[in-house]
């Protein structure tokens, strides 16, 4: 299940995203940070990077920009770090990877929607940038879903010019980021969220745990259904088998009486019926295992859905077209079987059926030898 819970982070190659609870401005004008992206200052990033379980960190500045042309969502990339830079380099479809102070990269869907291509100019407020390259659409799997990527220094300069944000956060032209990416040491099995929130309770932490609780609920529901179906099917099978054996003995009483008459002992008759029942039990066991594997296959095709929280896929609620991104991550249920469990269940099944045979075969002793005239 752990492997599935980490799927939403696969596109960005990290294990956790840390943000900070912010505030909602009075007006949506200029550069605006989503309310889940409050400023995180360099000393805070340093503290996070020194946590014992952290292998590597990266950070950036994410904001929306509202002007008279069209909505823009921007991410400022710290070029000294490699996590986000590598993502951009690996998803470049056209142009060159250039992120100097006057160049930006844009996603393919943003380019198509606004008729932009490499070499074109893109205006953000009073700043004019050149499009140096076009990236694959949705390159981050809708986690921090920016359409424009620029040099961090350029992004910081635009963010610091925001009157609305300065009213709320009073950054006083200090450097800051609002997204921190953490790559966790593989051998560490602790609670990332708890560890990070012990530093500051205002941190919003998104990790495997964010999705594992949702997975557990879905898997519990499917597991409960499977257990109930297995129980009902097992009971019906035992009842059907018991009835079949009983019916067989009942309809063959004359045959049993004749066998007793010609000298067969009750034990020998029981052995004869037991050998016949063994063939039936073997067939039932094989058929049952076929149904088990069929059930495993059907369950393995069931899709489970994880919803990426809005806080790490922030788009303006009041712009339906922008906010209509697909936040669902789907995966097949991980299903495996244990040969030992299968063997033990088969032995238990045989034991129960033998017990049914034993109880019903006691009836044979009550059938007396009888001479019937033709």
PyMOL commands that set and color helices and strands:
alter all, ss='L'
color gray80, all
select helices_A, chain A and resi 2-5+7-12+42-49+83-90+108-113+152-160+163-169+192-197+208-251+253-261+266-300+310-312+320-323+339-366
alter helices_A, ss='H'
color red, helices_A
select strands_A, chain A and resi 16-20+30-32+40-41+54-66+72-77+92-95+103-107+121-124+127-135+148-151+176-177+179-184+203-207+303-307+328-332
alter strands_A, ss='S'
color yellow, strands_A
deselect
rebuild
show_as cartoon
